[in-house]
Amino acid sequence: EALNDKRIICHYQPILDQRTGKIYKYETLVRMLTKEGEIIPPIEFLEISKKTKLYPYITREVIHQACNTFKDRKENFSINLSIDDIKDTNIVNEIIKTIIETKTASRITFEILESEEIENYQEVRNFTKRIKEIGSKIAVDDFGTGYSNFEHILKLNIDYIKIDGSLIKGMENNKKNKIIVETIVDFAKKIGSKTIAEFVYNEASYLISKEIGIDFLQGFYIGKPSENLLE
């Protein structure tokens, strides 16, 4: 019903370039509205959409909305893709068609969740190769916890490493967290990738992230997800 009624919508969270102090890009985040206009977070409907085989339709809706939102703007923007999206030939073809039509290829980044599933290298590498050929970029999301693997970054030629929010949040009171983040930042610089800190939620996490040299900062301290973009 939400898909038919156009109640699948995009919110956009700003990402700050810490060197310039300006908003560099936005992450696209999906939301669903009830008939009464209340916002339902993705954690409450994405898994259900996979079970009912409606997930690809949500991906299409997000791609179309985001690309058409940014086609007449100058900022970069990112969209999250699941491993299922990447393995779906129809979705990949739709993505490429849409970003070419809206002329947003050079400003879009596709975020892939860093997990053991990414080890299905061939399909992921084929996708990244096609995307990069038309000028788009790739980010690995939530890096630094779980099955995080530096080899993934090297093999997939990643443009951005998004450092998991739990590490950023924990840097204030946990020296080990800070050491892990410093290691990721040092590694990224050596291979020519940029870093993004997730969950920058207060002044302390903002200042520590800047001190370490993380390139871009994202979190409630920078700005909350919203339908409205900053002018």
Secondary structure, DSSP 8 states (H G I E B T S, - for coil): -TTTTT-EEEEEEEEEETTTTEEEEEEEEEEEE-TT--EE-GGGTHHHHHHTT-HHHHHHHHHHHHHHHHTTS-SEEEEEE-HHHHH-HHHHHHHHHHHHHTT-GGGEEEEEE-SGGGG-HHHHHHHHHHHHHTT-EEEEEEETSTT--HHHHHHHT-SEEEE-HHHHHHTTT-HHHHHHHHHHHHHHHHHT-EEEE----SHHHHHHHHHHT-SEEESTTT---BSS---
